[in-house]
Amino acid sequence: MGAAPMRHLAATADQIDYWIRRHVVACPPKGKVNPTLDRYVGLRAIGRSLKDQYDALATPLPPHLVALLRQLEAQK
C-alpha cells in the first residue's frame, strides 16, 4: 500500500476519533487526563458503535436453521 492511501486512512481514523471524543465520550477536565484510559474509553465507544451497526445489518436466521440449532443444543 502506498503512502497516499495510508494518509487517507489515517485522516479518516482521525476524523472518527475526533467525532467520538466530541459526541460520544465525555472528556474529563484538563489535568485529570489519563491517556491510556482515554484511549481505552474511545476504543470501547468505537467497538460498541460498530457492534450496533453490524447487528443492525445482520440478517435473521431462517426458521428451519433456528429449529436445527435448537435440536443440536437440546442434544448437548
N, C-alpha and C positions, 0 to 999 in steps of 0.2 A: 504494500500500500504506500503510495507516495505521500509527500508532506502535505499537499493541499487537502486531500480527503481527511487526514488526521486533524488538521487545523479546523476543518468544518465540524468534525465530531467533537472536538474539544470545545468549540464555540457553542454547539448545541447543548453539550453537557453543562456548560457554564450558565446558559440561559435557563435550563431546567432547575439547576441548583439555586439560581437567583430567585426564580418564581417560588420555589418551595420555601425558601427562607423568608420570603416576604408574605406569603399567603397561607402556608400550612404550619410551619414551625414557629412558635413564639420565641423571639430572641431574648436572651437574658440581658440584664443591664451590663454595661461595659465594666470591666474589672472582675466580673464573675464568670468570664467566658472560659470554658474548658474545651480546647479544640478537638480533643478526642471524643468527648461526649457530644459536642456539637455535630461532628461528622456522623457519629452513630445515630443520633436522632434524625438527621437529614436522610441517611440511608434507609432507616426504618420507614420514614414517611414515603420515600420513593417506592420501597418494596410494597407497602400497603396499597399505594395508589395503583401500581402495576398489577397486583393480585386482583384488586377490584375490577380493573379494566379487563383482564384476561377472563375472570369469572363471568363477567357480563357477556363476553363473546362466546363462551363455551356453549356448545350445543348439547341439549339434554340427551341422555342415553335413550335409545328406543326401548319400548316396553318389554320386548322379548329378551333384550340383553339384561335389563333390570331383573327380570324373573330368573334368568340364568345365574346372575350374581347372587341372588338370594338363596338359590338352591346350593350353590357352592359354599356359601357362608354357613348354611344350615348343616352341611356335611362335616364341618370342622369340629 
